Amino acid sequence: MSPEFDKRVPAALLILRFFLGTFLLQWSIEKLILPDAAARIASNFYGVTLPVAGSYALGIAELIVSLALLVGFYRTISYGLSLLIHTVTVVVSWRQLFDPWGLAKVGNHLWVSTWPTWGGFAALFLMREWDTWTVDGWRQSRGALPTDQAMRT
């Protein structure tokens, strides 16, 4: 790779990671600040009863994942869990777009935004090794983590 390309890839991945991390972070904070709203969402969209304590537990777990994503800590785990969390949302949102007869519902086009967001999470996960402006990248540069090349040999 050219030196110019080497600088643009980590910068692009930093931008992608920052906005995806912020996106996930706001949902985790909402679960902690408005646990009743999270319970209503769980009931209406996921079909599960979520007690207030469950909202706090999910909020804390999601907060940890979103902060790890935001700073690039344990990239494979945090990016993978972020992708999984959002995948559940995408699967559930499918019902918001289509009725049982397979016809598009009018006025629910906002749910389509979950798809490109999912694409961003998937792309970040697939390119995690090149996302070097991270805590993991810093730890690798200091010799605290083995490089990908060292792990392959």
Long-range contacts (C-beta under 8 A, 24 or more apart in sequence): 9-127, 9-130, 10-130, 10-131, 10-132, 10-133, 10-137, 11-133, 13-124, 13-127, 13-130, 13-131, 13-133, 14-131, 14-133, 16-120, 16-123, 16-124, 17-69, 17-70, 17-72, 17-124, 17-131, 17-134, 18-70, 19-120, 20-69, 20-82, 20-117, 20-120, 20-121, 20-124, 21-66, 21-67, 21-69, 21-70, 21-71, 21-82, 22-70, 23-117, 24-62, 24-65, 24-66, 24-69, 24-82, 24-85, 24-86, 25-63, 25-66, 25-67, 25-70, 27-62, 27-66, 28-58, 28-59, 28-60, 28-62, 28-63, 28-65, 28-66, 29-59, 29-63, 30-59, 31-55, 31-56, 31-58, 31-59, 31-62, 32-56, 32-59, 32-60, 32-63, 35-59, 45-92, 45-93, 45-95, 45-96, 46-88, 46-92, 71-134, 71-135, 72-131, 72-133, 72-134, 72-135, 72-136, 72-137, 73-134, 73-135, 73-136, 74-136, 75-128, 75-129, 75-131, 75-134, 75-136, 76-128, 79-121, 79-124, 79-125, 79-128, 80-125, 82-121, 82-124, 82-125, 83-118, 83-121, 83-122, 83-124, 83-125, 86-114, 86-117, 86-118, 86-121, 87-118, 87-121, 89-114, 90-114, 90-115, 90-118
